[in-house]
Amino acid sequence: MTDMLSVSRRDLLKRRQKLRRHRQMRILTGVWRILATSSIAGGMFWIILGPVWVITTPGQILMRSGNQLLPQKTVQRLLQFSYPQSLWRIKPAAIAQSLERQPIIAQAIVNRRLFPPGLNIEIQERLPVAMIQLSLKANATNCVSNSQVSSKKVTSPAIPCSQSPKGDDINLIDASGNLIPWEKYTAFNPQGKLPALKVLGSPEQYRPYWVPVYQAIQDNSLNVMEIDFRDPTNVIFKTELGTVHLGIPVVQLDQKIQRLREMGNLKAKFKSGEIVYIDLQSPDYPLVQLHQ
């Protein structure tokens, strides 16, 4: 009986020692894990904030428009970036929004680049389709003289003298009606091709119907050199046929454009400059005014 009690006590003592060692191992393992995790986190924190992951020069920022890599001077002008900056503290979404506020940029995508550290930026430019002339002065080459419109048969007002713009008063416009300042576009894209189409008038006047008018011209492949929006009741095209009066652009626009397209054969019937103007304000009853 005494031997059995002695064995039981020894077994109990061994079990207690085993449990104590097991508990100590668990504590040591937990402490080791905490230390290891802290070391890794500290190392990562040091790596992230270390000098390796810092943008220090404009050369670390690559900006592309399509397949074209933009020069560093253009990148600096668009970003207004201060150096140095931690790669991880930069907010790509904020940079993209800042770029899209530029009148020449329609869309921007900004991503961090780890190796080598820097930024990759993809932008989509706004493409101008016409030049807007705001401040104008007389130019006799693009106007109809008083003697040409003195005939009683003239039912539409003659186009007023076209006027040549000052450099400071030219803007550009894209197909969606977004205005692009001349100096912004030429600074961003000095080798860019300027559009041949000219637009006269204030953008505030024709903004509501710029898109349908321009889209109709494109859809029908019309050769229009100039659009005069200065009189909202009578929009005037300058075409290869001559001057065309459309009247109010939102009224029967499709019919007017279609009628103008059908009249393309007038080039073969009349000599250049023989047509004073074409009146399409009533597309069912077009009028061709000739020099007398």
Summary of the structure (lengths in Angstrom):
residues: 292
radius of gyration: 36.9
end to end distance: 144.1
largest distance: 144.1
contacts: 766
relative contact order: 0.08
helix: 42%
strand: 26%
